[in-house]
Amino acid sequence: MKFKYLTIVFTVIIVVIILITALLPLVIAGSESAANVRFISLPPLIFMALLLVGIGIYFLFNYRLLSLLEREDWPALAYYLEQEVIVKGRYNSRKVRLLVSSYMVISDYQSIQNLEDKALLAKPSVVESNALVFGAARVF
């Protein structure tokens, strides 16, 4: 998966939609009545612009995580997620699930048990919501 290319393609599609939405009233209605039609097309333009900004911000904030996933560098991903989850104490469900999955890929089952013990102390709801991945690790 090339997240960078997917983001670029999605951005281009949104820009094309914004341009079509902005310029279509001029083409269809002419310049005289385009001012009235623009008020109708203004909310979709604002929504698409906010969507474009949101996707860009999400990609920039998660660039390191996405690049490690893209390269399939599981030990580096596990280390990065250990720093995010265990060291910084950010026990959110998505990152814990991804950390457990990366541990399973590199066959580090003891680290999964340690993560489960630490997560039970720090935030038990994360362990409950990820019971399936923690349970799958116990099978092996």
C-alpha positions, -999 to 999 in steps of 0.1 A, spaced: 0 0 0 13 34 -9 -4 58 15 13 88 0 0 80 -35 -35 73 -21 -35 106 -3 -24 125 -34 -50 108 -56 -77 115 -31 -66 152 -28 -66 156 -66 -102 141 -67 -114 165 -40 -98 195 -57 -115 185 -90 -148 183 -72 -142 217 -56 -134 232 -90 -165 216 -106 -187 228 -78 -173 263 -80 -173 267 -118 -204 247 -128 -228 276 -119 -209 299 -143 -211 274 -172 -248 264 -167 -265 296 -155 -242 322 -170 -226 351 -152 -259 369 -145 -276 343 -123 -244 326 -111 -244 347 -79 -277 331 -68 -264 296 -76 -232 301 -57 -250 304 -24 -264 269 -30 -230 255 -39 -212 272 -10 -219 246 17 -205 217 -4 -174 238 -12 -168 245 24 -173 208 33 -149 196 6 -123 222 16 -125 211 53 -123 175 42 -92 182 22 -76 200 51 -86 172 75 -70 145 53 -38 165 50 -36 170 87 -43 133 94 -16 122 69 10 146 84 3 136 120 5 99 112 32 100 86 57 79 105 32 53 115 19 50 79 54 49 64 64 21 88 33 2 78 40 8 42 75 -6 45 63 -35 66 91 -29 90 75 -47 120 103 -44 146 106 -6 139 68 -3 140 67 -22 173 94 1 188 76 32 176 43 20 190 60 10 223 73 46 226 38 60 219 18 36 240 40 24 269 65 52 274 42 81 267 12 64 283 -12 69 254 -32 37 257 -57 41 229 -74 11 214 -62 16 178 -25 18 187 -27 -10 213 -43 -33 187 -16 -24 161 11 -29 187 -2 -64 196 -5 -72 159 31 -62 152 42 -82 182 24 -112 168 41 -108 134 75 -108 150 65 -136 174 72 -117 206 44 -132 228 61 -122 261 58 -86 251 21 -90 244 17 -104 279 37 -74 294 16 -50 274 -16 -66 286 -5 -63 322 5 -27 318 -27 -18 299 -48 -35 326 -32 -12 352 -33 20 331 -66 16 311 -86 -16 315 -111 -6 289 -84 -9 262 -78 -45 271 -116 -52 271 -120 -37 237 -90 -56 223 -98 -89 241 -98 -108 208 -62 -99 198 -49 -105 233 -67 -138 234 -53 -148 200 -18 -141 214 -24 -165 243 -33 -193 219 2 -193 205 
